[in-house]
């Protein structure tokens, strides 16, 4: 039964991305074009997501288990380090160049968009390189 709820949550997320325009790279790039033809509509999408997140995390902080009885693990670290900053910069540069971030790219790829397929392939290669680098660090 848990898998059904996971599927429904993913489906709802994907539909939300489609309806909000987040799967359209031109719309995302228009949002990032602050000094040209700026499209502020995605700011409302992000604002809505932040608002939902604030209430969801406030509720989660009061709980020790999730709604299905499993353990609830919230991040504890508030440390900002070099890895976080570099990763954030890489994410932002990739988003600005391609107009995709991981979630919308997966939805667009499933819809058959070739650019999204290329983005997801590059993202997977980056994830593989990261895993290899992390294993190399832990072996030292």
N, C-alpha and C positions, 0 to 999 in steps of 0.2 A: 504493500500500500504506500510505503514511503516513496518508492520510485515514481508512483503516479503523481504525487504532490511535487516531486522534483521536476518531473516532466512539465506539469502545469505551470510551475513557477518559471521555468525556462521559456515556455511558450508565451506566457504573459510578458516576460522581459523582451523577447524577440518582437512581439507585436507592438509593444511600447516603443521600441527602437524604430520600427518601420513607421508608425504613426507620427512620431516626433520628427522624422526626417534625419535621424542620426545615421541611417544607413546610406544616405546620399552624400558622397564626398564633396560635391559642389556646395551643398548647404553648410557642411562643416567648415569648408575652406572660406565660405562667405562669412561665417561667424568669426573666423580667425583673422579676417582682413579688416583690421581696425581702422586703417587709414584709407580705405577704398570704399567699396560697396558693402559696408558692414551690415550683416544680417543678425540682429540681436535675438531672434526667436529661440535659439538654442540656450540662451542664458535663462530663459523661463523653464526650459526642460531641466537644466542643471539645478536651478533654484528649487523646483518641485522635488527633484531627487534628494537634494540636501535636506529639505524640510521633512520628507518622509524618513530619511536616515537619522536625523536628530531625534525624532520620536522613537524610532525603532531601537536605536542604541540606548536611549534613556530607559526604555522598557527592558532591554536585554541586560543592562547593568544591575537590575533588581532581581534577576533570575539566576539560578545555578544550572538549570537544564533547559533544553529547547522545548518546543511545544509537543514533541514526540517522545520526550523523556530522556533523550541522549544528552551527553555532556555538552555544555556551552563554553566554548573557548573564545574569549575576546582578547584582542591584542593588549599587552601590558606596557610595551615599550613606547616611550615618547621621545626617544633619542633620535636626533637628526644627524646622520653621518654622511661620509663621502659617498657610500654606495647608494643611499637614498637619493641624494642630490643628483648623482650621475644617472641613475635609473630614471628619475623624473625628467631630467633633460632629454634623455634618449626617447622616452615616451612622447614628450611634447614635440620634439623634432619630427619623429615618425608620424605623429598625428597631423602636424602642419604640412608635411610633404605629401602624405598619401590621402589625408582626409578620413582616415580610418583609425579606430582604436579596436582592441581585440573583440569585444562583444559585437559591435556593429559589423565588423569585418566577417565574422562567422555567419551572421544572418545574411549579409550580402552574398557571401560565397554560396550559401545554401540556395539563394535565389538565382544563382548562375552568373553572377558578375565576375568577369575575368580578372579585373583589377583586384578584387577582393581575394580571389584565389592566389594571386601572386603575393599579395600582402600576407595572407595567412601562411603561405609556404615560407616566406622570409622570416616571419615571426617564429615559426617552428624551428627553423635553422638557428635563429638566435637563442631560443630556449635550449636547444641541444648544446650549443657552444657554452652557454651559462652552466649547464649541468656538468659538462666536462671540466670547466674551469673550477667549479666548486669541489668536485671530486679530487682534482689535483691539489687544491689547497688543504683538504682534509687529510690527504696522504702524506703531507710534509710533516 
